Amino acid sequence: MPTYDYLCTQCKLRFEARHAINAPSPDCSVCGGTTEKVILSAPATHGHMARGRDLAMRSLQPKPEQEQHTHGPGCGCGRRQHS
């Protein structure tokens, strides 16, 4: 069973709970309040999966502008040609 991290919305207790993926969030063991899942970080991956994760993270980063780009005949970049 997977382990999930929770935070109590009332007393702010942070704890772990193991349960099935479709099970409801547990109540706080200290005050009985409602809890919400906390996502701490992406899981570590190694080997082939690490390369895919690295590429995915890079694809989300902003791309530097191509200031040196020139529009030649048949340029299909979609950007307006500067005059």
Secondary structure, 3 states (H helix, E strand, C coil): CCEEEEEECCCCCEEEEECCCCCCCCCCCCCCCCEEEECCCCCCCCCHHHHHHHHHHHHHCCCCCCCCCCCCCCCCCCCCCCC
